[in-house]
Amino acid sequence: MKETSCCLCGPAAPSRERYPARLSPSAVNFEARKLPTGEHFRIVACASCGLVYSNPVFDADRISALYRDAEYRVDDQIECMMQDYLEQFLALLPPLPVTSKILEIGGGHGRFLELLQERGFRDLAGMEPGASAVRQASPAVRPLLRNELFREGSFPDDTFDVACIFQVLDHVPDPDAIVRAMARVLKPGGYLLTVNHDVRALPARVLGEKMPIFDIEHLYLFDPKTYATLFRKNGLEVLRVTAHASRYTVPHLLKMFPFPCSKKEGLLATAHALHLDRVRLKFNGGNMTLAARKPFGTRSCGADRPSP
């Protein structure tokens, strides 16, 4: 285990406990969209800025290995998520020429890149640490996916017109370093688009610790204020932070809602028998989108500082 600190205020910032740890290290499961177990590290909140984070957590090497080896399940909910991301991409970014160079970090099996291809974009790249996810990518996008973690030096500075990162920054041990590296690889004037959970959204406030975002995989949980601070801290101009409606399948909602696990198998079987797995519901489930831009005049060497 490794001690962590607020990635916005630094290790000197005090914190207060929000929830004690609920952890069985021998049964750790990092599978995407798994049945919630209610397990999580000790959850604290920064006393200075309010950022919610886990402390202590597994060390970075173990976390990397867990994501590398985790099974990746392609299901109907994945398609809902990808359609949501595309909708946000089209709504919050200006019209982009199809020659734009676009990067997705944590791209899973590449479905979002595939949707961009269908809209005419061709200069695409993705990075995904999970081997299972990359194996399941379609032949059209598998060559675009690098099966590794994104870090500083993954690409040359000033390479991309757009960088996207969806539901990833709450999973990484150092989100500050990831955003800093993303800022470097963007061209001056380039855009960044990200989707993440909002820890202060209504569902999280109502359900509290029973909300599935309080999970062993989520190391940092942001709200609109702390999320914007993270990007501004790294020299990016935040254009918009907004809540958005998301699409959900009925089985996914039943799986995620804090019913007792003993009842979920029966509920899921009933939902499938009634063909409710074909139903798509769209509402604000507690996600937020942030759009940002790298200022013109930003130096390539040290993209977190604008030029004089």
URFENBEL-V443631 format. One record per helix or strand of 2 or more residues. SS is the DSSP state (H for helix, E for strand). FROM is the first residue (numbers start at 1). LEN is the number of residues. If there is no record, write none. Layout:
[[SS/FROM/LEN] [SS/FROM/LEN]]
This chain:
[[E/15/5] [H/25/3] [E/43/4] [E/52/3] [H/60/10] [H/76/17] [E/102/4] [H/111/8] [E/124/4] [H/131/5] [H/139/4] [E/145/2] [E/160/7] [H/175/11] [E/186/12] [H/202/9] [E/220/2] [H/224/10] [E/236/14] [H/250/7] [H/261/13] [H/276/3] [E/280/15]]
